[in-house]
Amino acid sequence: MKSVNIHEAKTRLSQLIARAQQGEGFIIAKAGKPMVRVTPIDSPEPGHQKRLGFLAGQFRVPDDFDRMAEHEIASMFGA
């Protein structure tokens, strides 16, 4: 996420807002210290974004997953 200082944000506010509307958020910093994050209004709230595991229980991994196609793979390497 891009960081801009307050002066640059004031100068280019319209451009920054247009980019945020396209999904590209940014951080406004004061003296190099991040102060606020600007994101599109329809972006997911922090902490509410989908994470790994959101399909838990919807499919099953076979017990032999680690050994699937091992003979074909071994033959490709000349074993």
mmCIF file of the N, C-alpha and C atoms, coordinates in Angstrom:
data_MODEL
# 
_entry.id   MODEL 
# 
loop_
_atom_site.group_PDB 
_atom_site.id 
_atom_site.type_symbol 
_atom_site.label_atom_id 
_atom_site.label_alt_id 
_atom_site.label_comp_id 
_atom_site.label_asym_id 
_atom_site.label_entity_id 
_atom_site.label_seq_id 
_atom_site.pdbx_PDB_ins_code 
_atom_site.Cartn_x 
_atom_site.Cartn_y 
_atom_site.Cartn_z 
_atom_site.occupancy 
_atom_site.B_iso_or_equiv 
_atom_site.pdbx_formal_charge 
_atom_site.auth_seq_id 
_atom_site.auth_comp_id 
_atom_site.auth_asym_id 
_atom_site.auth_atom_id 
_atom_site.pdbx_PDB_model_num 
ATOM 1   N N  . MET A 1 1  ? 0.843   -1.168  0.000   1.00 0.00 ? 1  MET A N  1 
ATOM 2   C CA . MET A 1 1  ? 0.000   0.000   0.000   1.00 0.00 ? 1  MET A CA 1 
ATOM 3   C C  . MET A 1 1  ? 0.890   1.234   0.000   1.00 0.00 ? 1  MET A C  1 
ATOM 4   N N  . LYS A 1 2  ? 0.601   2.156   -0.875  1.00 0.00 ? 2  LYS A N  1 
ATOM 5   C CA . LYS A 1 2  ? 1.415   3.355   -1.036  1.00 0.00 ? 2  LYS A CA 1 
ATOM 6   C C  . LYS A 1 2  ? 1.219   4.291   0.158   1.00 0.00 ? 2  LYS A C  1 
ATOM 7   N N  . SER A 1 3  ? 2.284   4.957   0.541   1.00 0.00 ? 3  SER A N  1 
ATOM 8   C CA . SER A 1 3  ? 2.230   5.934   1.616   1.00 0.00 ? 3  SER A CA 1 
ATOM 9   C C  . SER A 1 3  ? 2.535   7.314   1.043   1.00 0.00 ? 3  SER A C  1 
ATOM 10  N N  . VAL A 1 4  ? 1.732   8.317   1.419   1.00 0.00 ? 4  VAL A N  1 
ATOM 11  C CA . VAL A 1 4  ? 1.947   9.685   0.975   1.00 0.00 ? 4  VAL A CA 1 
ATOM 12  C C  . VAL A 1 4  ? 1.960   10.601  2.195   1.00 0.00 ? 4  VAL A C  1 
ATOM 13  N N  . ASN A 1 5  ? 2.739   11.685  2.115   1.00 0.00 ? 5  ASN A N  1 
ATOM 14  C CA . ASN A 1 5  ? 2.744   12.612  3.244   1.00 0.00 ? 5  ASN A CA 1 
ATOM 15  C C  . ASN A 1 5  ? 1.534   13.546  3.138   1.00 0.00 ? 5  ASN A C  1 
ATOM 16  N N  . ILE A 1 6  ? 1.243   14.253  4.219   1.00 0.00 ? 6  ILE A N  1 
ATOM 17  C CA . ILE A 1 6  ? 0.055   15.094  4.278   1.00 0.00 ? 6  ILE A CA 1 
ATOM 18  C C  . ILE A 1 6  ? 0.056   16.150  3.181   1.00 0.00 ? 6  ILE A C  1 
ATOM 19  N N  . HIS A 1 7  ? 1.182   16.794  2.957   1.00 0.00 ? 7  HIS A N  1 
ATOM 20  C CA . HIS A 1 7  ? 1.249   17.844  1.931   1.00 0.00 ? 7  HIS A CA 1 
ATOM 21  C C  . HIS A 1 7  ? 0.913   17.275  0.554   1.00 0.00 ? 7  HIS A C  1 
ATOM 22  N N  . GLU A 1 8  ? 1.494   16.121  0.225   1.00 0.00 ? 8  GLU A N  1 
ATOM 23  C CA . GLU A 1 8  ? 1.205   15.493  -1.071  1.00 0.00 ? 8  GLU A CA 1 
ATOM 24  C C  . GLU A 1 8  ? -0.265  15.097  -1.157  1.00 0.00 ? 8  GLU A C  1 
ATOM 25  N N  . ALA A 1 9  ? -0.835  14.601  -0.052  1.00 0.00 ? 9  ALA A N  1 
ATOM 26  C CA . ALA A 1 9  ? -2.245  14.211  -0.045  1.00 0.00 ? 9  ALA A CA 1 
ATOM 27  C C  . ALA A 1 9  ? -3.142  15.418  -0.307  1.00 0.00 ? 9  ALA A C  1 
ATOM 28  N N  . LYS A 1 10 ? -2.800  16.570  0.291   1.00 0.00 ? 10 LYS A N  1 
ATOM 29  C CA . LYS A 1 10 ? -3.580  17.793  0.045   1.00 0.00 ? 10 LYS A CA 1 
ATOM 30  C C  . LYS A 1 10 ? -3.489  18.203  -1.424  1.00 0.00 ? 10 LYS A C  1 
ATOM 31  N N  . THR A 1 11 ? -2.282  18.123  -1.949  1.00 0.00 ? 11 THR A N  1 
ATOM 32  C CA . THR A 1 11 ? -2.043  18.559  -3.331  1.00 0.00 ? 11 THR A CA 1 
ATOM 33  C C  . THR A 1 11 ? -2.736  17.649  -4.342  1.00 0.00 ? 11 THR A C  1 
ATOM 34  N N  . ARG A 1 12 ? -2.731  16.348  -4.089  1.00 0.00 ? 12 ARG A N  1 
ATOM 35  C CA . ARG A 1 12 ? -3.236  15.378  -5.073  1.00 0.00 ? 12 ARG A CA 1 
ATOM 36  C C  . ARG A 1 12 ? -4.471  14.632  -4.590  1.00 0.00 ? 12 ARG A C  1 
ATOM 37  N N  . LEU A 1 13 ? -5.272  15.246  -3.728  1.00 0.00 ? 13 LEU A N  1 
ATOM 38  C CA . LEU A 1 13 ? -6.404  14.538  -3.120  1.00 0.00 ? 13 LEU A CA 1 
ATOM 39  C C  . LEU A 1 13 ? -7.355  13.935  -4.156  1.00 0.00 ? 13 LEU A C  1 
ATOM 40  N N  . SER A 1 14 ? -7.694  14.667  -5.181  1.00 0.00 ? 14 SER A N  1 
ATOM 41  C CA . SER A 1 14 ? -8.616  14.144  -6.203  1.00 0.00 ? 14 SER A CA 1 
ATOM 42  C C  . SER A 1 14 ? -8.044  12.909  -6.888  1.00 0.00 ? 14 SER A C  1 
ATOM 43  N N  . GLN A 1 15 ? -6.755  12.953  -7.227  1.00 0.00 ? 15 GLN A N  1 
ATOM 44  C CA . GLN A 1 15 ? -6.115  11.799  -7.875  1.00 0.00 ? 15 GLN A CA 1 
ATOM 45  C C  . GLN A 1 15 ? -6.079  10.600  -6.927  1.00 0.00 ? 15 GLN A C  1 
ATOM 46  N N  . LEU A 1 16 ? -5.753  10.844  -5.670  1.00 0.00 ? 16 LEU A N  1 
ATOM 47  C CA . LEU A 1 16 ? -5.677  9.747   -4.702  1.00 0.00 ? 16 LEU A CA 1 
ATOM 48  C C  . LEU A 1 16 ? -7.050  9.125   -4.472  1.00 0.00 ? 16 LEU A C  1 
ATOM 49  N N  . ILE A 1 17 ? -8.081  9.950   -4.400  1.00 0.00 ? 17 ILE A N  1 
ATOM 50  C CA . ILE A 1 17 ? -9.433  9.422   -4.227  1.00 0.00 ? 17 ILE A CA 1 
ATOM 51  C C  . ILE A 1 17 ? -9.843  8.586   -5.424  1.00 0.00 ? 17 ILE A C  1 
ATOM 52  N N  . ALA A 1 18 ? -9.514  9.043   -6.620  1.00 0.00 ? 18 ALA A N  1 
ATOM 53  C CA . ALA A 1 18 ? -9.844  8.281   -7.833  1.00 0.00 ? 18 ALA A CA 1 
ATOM 54  C C  . ALA A 1 18 ? -9.162  6.918   -7.812  1.00 0.00 ? 18 ALA A C  1 
ATOM 55  N N  . ARG A 1 19 ? -7.913  6.892   -7.373  1.00 0.00 ? 19 ARG A N  1 
ATOM 56  C CA . ARG A 1 19 ? -7.198  5.608   -7.302  1.00 0.00 ? 19 ARG A CA 1 
ATOM 57  C C  . ARG A 1 19 ? -7.802  4.706   -6.219  1.00 0.00 ? 19 ARG A C  1 
ATOM 58  N N  . ALA A 1 20 ? -8.214  5.300   -5.106  1.00 0.00 ? 20 ALA A N  1 
ATOM 59  C CA . ALA A 1 20 ? -8.846  4.514   -4.033  1.00 0.00 ? 20 ALA A CA 1 
ATOM 60  C C  . ALA A 1 20 ? -10.166 3.924   -4.517  1.00 0.00 ? 20 ALA A C  1 
ATOM 61  N N  . GLN A 1 21 ? -10.906 4.672   -5.326  1.00 0.00 ? 21 GLN A N  1 
ATOM 62  C CA . GLN A 1 21 ? -12.164 4.147   -5.872  1.00 0.00 ? 21 GLN A CA 1 
ATOM 63  C C  . GLN A 1 21 ? -11.927 2.935   -6.758  1.00 0.00 ? 21 GLN A C  1 
ATOM 64  N N  . GLN A 1 22 ? -10.751 2.849   -7.363  1.00 0.00 ? 22 GLN A N  1 
ATOM 65  C CA . GLN A 1 22 ? -10.398 1.706   -8.206  1.00 0.00 ? 22 GLN A CA 1 
ATOM 66  C C  . GLN A 1 22 ? -9.890  0.530   -7.385  1.00 0.00 ? 22 GLN A C  1 
ATOM 67  N N  . GLY A 1 23 ? -9.836  0.683   -6.056  1.00 0.00 ? 23 GLY A N  1 
ATOM 68  C CA . GLY A 1 23 ? -9.418  -0.407  -5.177  1.00 0.00 ? 23 GLY A CA 1 
ATOM 69  C C  . GLY A 1 23 ? -8.014  -0.273  -4.637  1.00 0.00 ? 23 GLY A C  1 
ATOM 70  N N  . GLU A 1 24 ? -7.320  0.794   -4.977  1.00 0.00 ? 24 GLU A N  1 
ATOM 71  C CA . GLU A 1 24 ? -5.934  0.967   -4.541  1.00 0.00 ? 24 GLU A CA 1 
ATOM 72  C C  . GLU A 1 24 ? -5.896  1.920   -3.340  1.00 0.00 ? 24 GLU A C  1 
ATOM 73  N N  . GLY A 1 25 ? -5.909  1.361   -2.146  1.00 0.00 ? 25 GLY A N  1 
ATOM 74  C CA . GLY A 1 25 ? -5.875  2.184   -0.946  1.00 0.00 ? 25 GLY A CA 1 
ATOM 75  C C  . GLY A 1 25 ? -4.507  2.823   -0.747  1.00 0.00 ? 25 GLY A C  1 
ATOM 76  N N  . PHE A 1 26 ? -4.433  3.764   0.186   1.00 0.00 ? 26 PHE A N  1 
ATOM 77  C CA . PHE A 1 26 ? -3.161  4.413   0.480   1.00 0.00 ? 26 PHE A CA 1 
ATOM 78  C C  . PHE A 1 26 ? -3.134  4.843   1.940   1.00 0.00 ? 26 PHE A C  1 
ATOM 79  N N  . ILE A 1 27 ? -1.951  5.187   2.411   1.00 0.00 ? 27 ILE A N  1 
ATOM 80  C CA . ILE A 1 27 ? -1.748  5.617   3.794   1.00 0.00 ? 27 ILE A CA 1 
ATOM 81  C C  . ILE A 1 27 ? -1.262  7.051   3.775   1.00 0.00 ? 27 ILE A C  1 
ATOM 82  N N  . ILE A 1 28 ? -1.831  7.880   4.648   1.00 0.00 ? 28 ILE A N  1 
ATOM 83  C CA . ILE A 1 28 ? -1.361  9.251   4.803   1.00 0.00 ? 28 ILE A CA 1 
ATOM 84  C C  . ILE A 1 28 ? -0.457  9.279   6.035   1.00 0.00 ? 28 ILE A C  1 
ATOM 85  N N  . ALA A 1 29 ? 0.748   9.810   5.837   1.00 0.00 ? 29 ALA A N  1 
ATOM 86  C CA . ALA A 1 29 ? 1.741   9.837   6.909   1.00 0.00 ? 29 ALA A CA 1 
ATOM 87  C C  . ALA A 1 29 ? 2.095   11.281  7.263   1.00 0.00 ? 29 ALA A C  1 
ATOM 88  N N  . LYS A 1 30 ? 2.508   11.469  8.503   1.00 0.00 ? 30 LYS A N  1 
ATOM 89  C CA . LYS A 1 30 ? 2.981   12.774  8.976   1.00 0.00 ? 30 LYS A CA 1 
ATOM 90  C C  . LYS A 1 30 ? 4.381   12.570  9.511   1.00 0.00 ? 30 LYS A C  1 
ATOM 91  N N  . ALA A 1 31 ? 5.348   13.251  8.911   1.00 0.00 ? 31 ALA A N  1 
ATOM 92  C CA . ALA A 1 31 ? 6.763   13.124  9.289   1.00 0.00 ? 31 ALA A CA 1 
ATOM 93  C C  . ALA A 1 31 ? 7.216   11.662  9.196   1.00 0.00 ? 31 ALA A C  1 
ATOM 94  N N  . GLY A 1 32 ? 6.707   10.955  8.176   1.00 0.00 ? 32 GLY A N  1 
ATOM 95  C CA . GLY A 1 32 ? 7.108   9.574   7.956   1.00 0.00 ? 32 GLY A CA 1 
ATOM 96  C C  . GLY A 1 32 ? 6.375   8.560   8.815   1.00 0.00 ? 32 GLY A C  1 
ATOM 97  N N  . LYS A 1 33 ? 5.522   9.018   9.736   1.00 0.00 ? 33 LYS A N  1 
ATOM 98  C CA . LYS A 1 33 ? 4.784   8.107   10.621  1.00 0.00 ? 33 LYS A CA 1 
ATOM 99  C C  . LYS A 1 33 ? 3.371   7.917   10.068  1.00 0.00 ? 33 LYS A C  1 
ATOM 100 N N  . PRO A 1 34 ? 2.972   6.673   9.772   1.00 0.00 ? 34 PRO A N  1 
ATOM 101 C CA . PRO A 1 34 ? 1.630   6.430   9.238   1.00 0.00 ? 34 PRO A CA 1 
ATOM 102 C C  . PRO A 1 34 ? 0.563   6.935   10.211  1.00 0.00 ? 34 PRO A C  1 
ATOM 103 N N  . MET A 1 35 ? -0.411  7.676   9.674   1.00 0.00 ? 35 MET A N  1 
ATOM 104 C CA . MET A 1 35 ? -1.470  8.235   10.510  1.00 0.00 ? 35 MET A CA 1 
ATOM 105 C C  . MET A 1 35 ? -2.835  7.617   10.203  1.00 0.00 ? 35 MET A C  1 
ATOM 106 N N  . VAL A 1 36 ? -3.215  7.546   8.925   1.00 0.00 ? 36 VAL A N  1 
ATOM 107 C CA . VAL A 1 36 ? -4.520  6.991   8.541   1.00 0.00 ? 36 VAL A CA 1 
ATOM 108 C C  . VAL A 1 36 ? -4.381  6.159   7.273   1.00 0.00 ? 36 VAL A C  1 
ATOM 109 N N  . ARG A 1 37 ? -5.309  5.224   7.124   1.00 0.00 ? 37 ARG A N  1 
ATOM 110 C CA . ARG A 1 37 ? -5.375  4.409   5.909   1.00 0.00 ? 37 ARG A CA 1 
ATOM 111 C C  . ARG A 1 37 ? -6.656  4.781   5.177   1.00 0.00 ? 37 ARG A C  1 
ATOM 112 N N  . VAL A 1 38 ? -6.557  5.019   3.884   1.00 0.00 ? 38 VAL A N  1 
ATOM 113 C CA . VAL A 1 38 ? -7.719  5.363   3.064   1.00 0.00 ? 38 VAL A CA 1 
ATOM 114 C C  . VAL A 1 38 ? -7.969  4.190   2.126   1.00 0.00 ? 38 VAL A C  1 
ATOM 115 N N  . THR A 1 39 ? -9.180  3.633   2.202   1.00 0.00 ? 39 THR A N  1 
ATOM 116 C CA . THR A 1 39 ? -9.565  2.502   1.357   1.00 0.00 ? 39 THR A CA 1 
ATOM 117 C C  . THR A 1 39 ? -10.954 2.771   0.796   1.00 0.00 ? 39 THR A C  1 
ATOM 118 N N  . PRO A 1 40 ? -11.322 2.089   -0.271  1.00 0.00 ? 40 PRO A N  1 
ATOM 119 C CA . PRO A 1 40 ? -12.662 2.272   -0.826  1.00 0.00 ? 40 PRO A CA 1 
ATOM 120 C C  . PRO A 1 40 ? -13.728 1.874   0.201   1.00 0.00 ? 40 PRO A C  1 
ATOM 121 N N  . ILE A 1 41 ? -14.844 2.518   0.174   1.00 0.00 ? 41 ILE A N  1 
ATOM 122 C CA . ILE A 1 41 ? -15.899 2.281   1.152   1.00 0.00 ? 41 ILE A CA 1 
ATOM 123 C C  . ILE A 1 41 ? -16.451 0.856   1.068   1.00 0.00 ? 41 ILE A C  1 
ATOM 124 N N  . ASP A 1 42 ? -16.380 0.235   -0.118  1.00 0.00 ? 42 ASP A N  1 
ATOM 125 C CA . ASP A 1 42 ? -16.914 -1.123  -0.270  1.00 0.00 ? 42 ASP A CA 1 
ATOM 126 C C  . ASP A 1 42 ? -15.876 -2.210  -0.025  1.00 0.00 ? 42 ASP A C  1 
ATOM 127 N N  . SER A 1 43 ? -14.686 -1.843  0.441   1.00 0.00 ? 43 SER A N  1 
ATOM 128 C CA . SER A 1 43 ? -13.673 -2.862  0.739   1.00 0.00 ? 43 SER A CA 1 
ATOM 129 C C  . SER A 1 43 ? -14.022 -3.522  2.072   1.00 0.00 ? 43 SER A C  1 
ATOM 130 N N  . PRO A 1 44 ? -13.622 -4.782  2.258   1.00 0.00 ? 44 PRO A N  1 
ATOM 131 C CA . PRO A 1 44 ? -13.946 -5.474  3.514   1.00 0.00 ? 44 PRO A CA 1 
ATOM 132 C C  . PRO A 1 44 ? -13.250 -4.814  4.694   1.00 0.00 ? 44 PRO A C  1 
ATOM 133 N N  . GLU A 1 45 ? -13.929 -4.830  5.825   1.00 0.00 ? 45 GLU A N  1 
ATOM 134 C CA . GLU A 1 45 ? -13.351 -4.284  7.056   1.00 0.00 ? 45 GLU A CA 1 
ATOM 135 C C  . GLU A 1 45 ? -12.128 -5.104  7.442   1.00 0.00 ? 45 GLU A C  1 
ATOM 136 N N  . PRO A 1 46 ? -11.099 -4.471  8.018   1.00 0.00 ? 46 PRO A N  1 
ATOM 137 C CA . PRO A 1 46 ? -9.948  -5.242  8.493   1.00 0.00 ? 46 PRO A CA 1 
ATOM 138 C C  . PRO A 1 46 ? -10.421 -6.295  9.491   1.00 0.00 ? 46 PRO A C  1 
ATOM 139 N N  . GLY A 1 47 ? -9.912  -7.485  9.350   1.00 0.00 ? 47 GLY A N  1 
ATOM 140 C CA . GLY A 1 47 ? -10.322 -8.579  10.222  1.00 0.00 ? 47 GLY A CA 1 
ATOM 141 C C  . GLY A 1 47 ? -11.514 -9.354  9.702   1.00 0.00 ? 47 GLY A C  1 
ATOM 142 N N  . HIS A 1 48 ? -12.203 -8.838  8.702   1.00 0.00 ? 48 HIS A N  1 
ATOM 143 C CA . HIS A 1 48 ? -13.348 -9.520  8.129   1.00 0.00 ? 48 HIS A CA 1 
ATOM 144 C C  . HIS A 1 48 ? -13.049 -10.048 6.736   1.00 0.00 ? 48 HIS A C  1 
ATOM 145 N N  . GLN A 1 49 ? -11.799 -9.998  6.335   1.00 0.00 ? 49 GLN A N  1 
ATOM 146 C CA . GLN A 1 49 ? -11.424 -10.506 5.032   1.00 0.00 ? 49 GLN A CA 1 
ATOM 147 C C  . GLN A 1 49 ? -11.396 -12.027 5.093   1.00 0.00 ? 49 GLN A C  1 
ATOM 148 N N  . LYS A 1 50 ? -11.718 -12.656 3.974   1.00 0.00 ? 50 LYS A N  1 
ATOM 149 C CA . LYS A 1 50 ? -11.689 -14.114 3.934   1.00 0.00 ? 50 LYS A CA 1 
ATOM 150 C C  . LYS A 1 50 ? -10.248 -14.594 4.052   1.00 0.00 ? 50 LYS A C  1 
ATOM 151 N N  . ARG A 1 51 ? -10.073 -15.623 4.800   1.00 0.00 ? 51 ARG A N  1 
ATOM 152 C CA . ARG A 1 51 ? -8.756  -16.195 5.043   1.00 0.00 ? 51 ARG A CA 1 
ATOM 153 C C  . ARG A 1 51 ? -8.737  -17.653 4.587   1.00 0.00 ? 51 ARG A C  1 
ATOM 154 N N  . LEU A 1 52 ? -7.553  -18.232 4.604   1.00 0.00 ? 52 LEU A N  1 
ATOM 155 C CA . LEU A 1 52 ? -7.430  -19.653 4.310   1.00 0.00 ? 52 LEU A CA 1 
ATOM 156 C C  . LEU A 1 52 ? -8.300  -20.435 5.278   1.00 0.00 ? 52 LEU A C  1 
ATOM 157 N N  . GLY A 1 53 ? -8.908  -21.463 4.785   1.00 0.00 ? 53 GLY A N  1 
ATOM 158 C CA . GLY A 1 53 ? -9.746  -22.296 5.629   1.00 0.00 ? 53 GLY A CA 1 
ATOM 159 C C  . GLY A 1 53 ? -11.220 -21.963 5.513   1.00 0.00 ? 53 GLY A C  1 
ATOM 160 N N  . PHE A 1 54 ? -11.583 -21.007 4.691   1.00 0.00 ? 54 PHE A N  1 
ATOM 161 C CA . PHE A 1 54 ? -12.985 -20.641 4.595   1.00 0.00 ? 54 PHE A CA 1 
ATOM 162 C C  . PHE A 1 54 ? -13.824 -21.713 3.909   1.00 0.00 ? 54 PHE A C  1 
ATOM 163 N N  . LEU A 1 55 ? -13.176 -22.715 3.293   1.00 0.00 ? 55 LEU A N  1 
ATOM 164 C CA . LEU A 1 55 ? -13.897 -23.841 2.693   1.00 0.00 ? 55 LEU A CA 1 
ATOM 165 C C  . LEU A 1 55 ? -13.849 -25.085 3.575   1.00 0.00 ? 55 LEU A C  1 
ATOM 166 N N  . ALA A 1 56 ? -13.475 -24.922 4.835   1.00 0.00 ? 56 ALA A N  1 
ATOM 167 C CA . ALA A 1 56 ? -13.354 -26.060 5.744   1.00 0.00 ? 56 ALA A CA 1 
ATOM 168 C C  . ALA A 1 56 ? -14.660 -26.848 5.783   1.00 0.00 ? 56 ALA A C  1 
ATOM 169 N N  . GLY A 1 57 ? -14.526 -28.163 5.636   1.00 0.00 ? 57 GLY A N  1 
ATOM 170 C CA . GLY A 1 57 ? -15.676 -29.042 5.688   1.00 0.00 ? 57 GLY A CA 1 
ATOM 171 C C  . GLY A 1 57 ? -16.435 -29.175 4.376   1.00 0.00 ? 57 GLY A C  1 
ATOM 172 N N  . GLN A 1 58 ? -16.031 -28.472 3.345   1.00 0.00 ? 58 GLN A N  1 
ATOM 173 C CA . GLN A 1 58 ? -16.752 -28.528 2.083   1.00 0.00 ? 58 GLN A CA 1 
ATOM 174 C C  . GLN A 1 58 ? -16.159 -29.530 1.097   1.00 0.00 ? 58 GLN A C  1 
ATOM 175 N N  . PHE A 1 59 ? -14.993 -30.069 1.382   1.00 0.00 ? 59 PHE A N  1 
ATOM 176 C CA . PHE A 1 59 ? -14.419 -31.131 0.560   1.00 0.00 ? 59 PHE A CA 1 
ATOM 177 C C  . PHE A 1 59 ? -13.476 -31.943 1.422   1.00 0.00 ? 59 PHE A C  1 
ATOM 178 N N  . ARG A 1 60 ? -13.071 -33.097 0.907   1.00 0.00 ? 60 ARG A N  1 
ATOM 179 C CA . ARG A 1 60 ? -12.230 -34.012 1.661   1.00 0.00 ? 60 ARG A CA 1 
ATOM 180 C C  . ARG A 1 60 ? -10.960 -34.304 0.883   1.00 0.00 ? 60 ARG A C  1 
ATOM 181 N N  . VAL A 1 61 ? -9.814  -34.246 1.555   1.00 0.00 ? 61 VAL A N  1 
ATOM 182 C CA . VAL A 1 61 ? -8.524  -34.561 0.939   1.00 0.00 ? 61 VAL A CA 1 
ATOM 183 C C  . VAL A 1 61 ? -8.315  -36.066 1.086   1.00 0.00 ? 61 VAL A C  1 
ATOM 184 N N  . PRO A 1 62 ? -8.003  -36.779 -0.009  1.00 0.00 ? 62 PRO A N  1 
ATOM 185 C CA . PRO A 1 62 ? -7.813  -38.230 0.070   1.00 0.00 ? 62 PRO A CA 1 
ATOM 186 C C  . PRO A 1 62 ? -6.655  -38.596 0.994   1.00 0.00 ? 62 PRO A C  1 
ATOM 187 N N  . ASP A 1 63 ? -6.766  -39.766 1.639   1.00 0.00 ? 63 ASP A N  1 
ATOM 188 C CA . ASP A 1 63 ? -5.717  -40.220 2.550   1.00 0.00 ? 63 ASP A CA 1 
ATOM 189 C C  . ASP A 1 63 ? -4.386  -40.436 1.831   1.00 0.00 ? 63 ASP A C  1 
ATOM 190 N N  . ASP A 1 64 ? -4.431  -40.829 0.563   1.00 0.00 ? 64 ASP A N  1 
ATOM 191 C CA . ASP A 1 64 ? -3.204  -41.078 -0.188  1.00 0.00 ? 64 ASP A CA 1 
ATOM 192 C C  . ASP A 1 64 ? -2.751  -39.856 -0.989  1.00 0.00 ? 64 ASP A C  1 
ATOM 193 N N  . PHE A 1 65 ? -3.138  -38.670 -0.589  1.00 0.00 ? 65 PHE A N  1 
ATOM 194 C CA . PHE A 1 65 ? -2.811  -37.440 -1.322  1.00 0.00 ? 65 PHE A CA 1 
ATOM 195 C C  . PHE A 1 65 ? -1.311  -37.297 -1.575  1.00 0.00 ? 65 PHE A C  1 
ATOM 196 N N  . ASP A 1 66 ? -0.488  -37.590 -0.564  1.00 0.00 ? 66 ASP A N  1 
ATOM 197 C CA . ASP A 1 66 ? 0.966   -37.439 -0.704  1.00 0.00 ? 66 ASP A CA 1 
ATOM 198 C C  . ASP A 1 66 ? 1.580   -38.472 -1.653  1.00 0.00 ? 66 ASP A C  1 
ATOM 199 N N  . ARG A 1 67 ? 0.852   -39.544 -1.938  1.00 0.00 ? 67 ARG A N  1 
ATOM 200 C CA . ARG A 1 67 ? 1.394   -40.594 -2.793  1.00 0.00 ? 67 ARG A CA 1 
ATOM 201 C C  . ARG A 1 67 ? 0.711   -40.657 -4.156  1.00 0.00 ? 67 ARG A C  1 
ATOM 202 N N  . MET A 1 68 ? -0.193  -39.738 -4.424  1.00 0.00 ? 68 MET A N  1 
ATOM 203 C CA . MET A 1 68 ? -0.920  -39.756 -5.694  1.00 0.00 ? 68 MET A CA 1 
ATOM 204 C C  . MET A 1 68 ? 0.058   -39.598 -6.853  1.00 0.00 ? 68 MET A C  1 
ATOM 205 N N  . ALA A 1 69 ? -0.047  -40.462 -7.832  1.00 0.00 ? 69 ALA A N  1 
ATOM 206 C CA . ALA A 1 69 ? 0.754   -40.436 -9.054  1.00 0.00 ? 69 ALA A CA 1 
ATOM 207 C C  . ALA A 1 69 ? 2.242   -40.616 -8.806  1.00 0.00 ? 69 ALA A C  1 
ATOM 208 N N  . GLU A 1 70 ? 2.617   -41.211 -7.675  1.00 0.00 ? 70 GLU A N  1 
ATOM 209 C CA . GLU A 1 70 ? 4.044   -41.356 -7.383  1.00 0.00 ? 70 GLU A CA 1 
ATOM 210 C C  . GLU A 1 70 ? 4.756   -42.236 -8.405  1.00 0.00 ? 70 GLU A C  1 
ATOM 211 N N  . HIS A 1 71 ? 4.073   -43.237 -8.939  1.00 0.00 ? 71 HIS A N  1 
ATOM 212 C CA . HIS A 1 71 ? 4.722   -44.113 -9.936  1.00 0.00 ? 71 HIS A CA 1 
ATOM 213 C C  . HIS A 1 71 ? 4.963   -43.367 -11.250 1.00 0.00 ? 71 HIS A C  1 
ATOM 214 N N  . GLU A 1 72 ? 4.001   -42.560 -11.666 1.00 0.00 ? 72 GLU A N  1 
ATOM 215 C CA . GLU A 1 72 ? 4.175   -41.789 -12.885 1.00 0.00 ? 72 GLU A CA 1 
ATOM 216 C C  . GLU A 1 72 ? 5.295   -40.761 -12.739 1.00 0.00 ? 72 GLU A C  1 
ATOM 217 N N  . ILE A 1 73 ? 5.342   -40.126 -11.587 1.00 0.00 ? 73 ILE A N  1 
ATOM 218 C CA . ILE A 1 73 ? 6.393   -39.138 -11.330 1.00 0.00 ? 73 ILE A CA 1 
ATOM 219 C C  . ILE A 1 73 ? 7.767   -39.812 -11.275 1.00 0.00 ? 73 ILE A C  1 
ATOM 220 N N  . ALA A 1 74 ? 7.845   -40.957 -10.621 1.00 0.00 ? 74 ALA A N  1 
ATOM 221 C CA . ALA A 1 74 ? 9.121   -41.681 -10.532 1.00 0.00 ? 74 ALA A CA 1 
ATOM 222 C C  . ALA A 1 74 ? 9.584   -42.106 -11.920 1.00 0.00 ? 74 ALA A C  1 
ATOM 223 N N  . SER A 1 75 ? 8.649   -42.521 -12.778 1.00 0.00 ? 75 SER A N  1 
ATOM 224 C CA . SER A 1 75 ? 9.046   -42.949 -14.119 1.00 0.00 ? 75 SER A CA 1 
ATOM 225 C C  . SER A 1 75 ? 9.553   -41.758 -14.947 1.00 0.00 ? 75 SER A C  1 
ATOM 226 N N  . MET A 1 76 ? 9.053   -40.580 -14.690 1.00 0.00 ? 76 MET A N  1 
ATOM 227 C CA . MET A 1 76 ? 9.525   -39.397 -15.405 1.00 0.00 ? 76 MET A CA 1 
ATOM 228 C C  . MET A 1 76 ? 10.990  -39.076 -15.063 1.00 0.00 ? 76 MET A C  1 
ATOM 229 N N  . PHE A 1 77 ? 11.407  -39.475 -13.862 1.00 0.00 ? 77 PHE A N  1 
ATOM 230 C CA . PHE A 1 77 ? 12.784  -39.235 -13.431 1.00 0.00 ? 77 PHE A CA 1 
ATOM 231 C C  . PHE A 1 77 ? 13.660  -40.465 -13.617 1.00 0.00 ? 77 PHE A C  1 
ATOM 232 N N  . GLY A 1 78 ? 13.135  -41.462 -14.326 1.00 0.00 ? 78 GLY A N  1 
ATOM 233 C CA . GLY A 1 78 ? 13.940  -42.625 -14.669 1.00 0.00 ? 78 GLY A CA 1 
ATOM 234 C C  . GLY A 1 78 ? 14.075  -43.651 -13.580 1.00 0.00 ? 78 GLY A C  1 
ATOM 235 N N  . ALA A 1 79 ? 13.206  -43.655 -12.608 1.00 0.00 ? 79 ALA A N  1 
ATOM 236 C CA . ALA A 1 79 ? 13.289  -44.652 -11.521 1.00 0.00 ? 79 ALA A CA 1 
ATOM 237 C C  . ALA A 1 79 ? 12.539  -45.904 -11.881 1.00 0.00 ? 79 ALA A C  1 
# 
